[in-house]
């Protein structure tokens, strides 16, 4: 560590991305690092009730955007073998509407998508999916209300036709938003759509694709809209 870095840590001690307790040499304190365990399956790589979920909330709602790069680093390390052995051609983030970006400058899904793309050696396409409507937040809505809220809210870039695409988000609950993005990609002609999120609160295992017969899962093919 350079002298200037040591001096900065003395003046401004590094805080844990999850709990904000002082820590040194790591983005997470010892206690949070001990609880940082990747989930074995499901769309969420880490439990939303754990340190990664705490760090996501800190970055998005508590004025600590510096916590998000720590989450991105953990996500990149925890990518499942299925993705590393068979990487996508495009990585796309669940897009924010421009009005939402103006209110919340931190683009958490975009930051995560860039980290995932670098780790997989895949192209990160910033305009692979666009958000057509500034939908109300999903929090507080029932599962069916979430589906209706984001139905038709996204559109895919024409060049997605025939491609293998991975969709990245920061948090997955019912999966309605990821499903809506995947549906838009499928309508655009994507050959295969997979999805991951940094943190999840949905039951472990394959997540039922709401309104579709196929299941959108972390490591398997999702042929949607058929």
PECORHU-V851891 format. One record per helix or strand. SS is the DSSP state (H for helix, E for strand). FROM is the first residue (numbers start at 1). LEN is the number of residues. If there is no record, write none. Layout:
SS&FROM&LEN, SS&FROM&LEN
This chain:
H&3&9, E&15&1, E&22&1, H&30&5, E&38&1, E&44&4, H&51&11, H&65&14, H&81&5, E&90&4, H&98&6, H&108&13, E&123&2, E&129&3, H&143&8, E&154&3, H&158&3, E&164&9, H&176&12, E&192&9, E&207&2, E&215&2, E&222&1
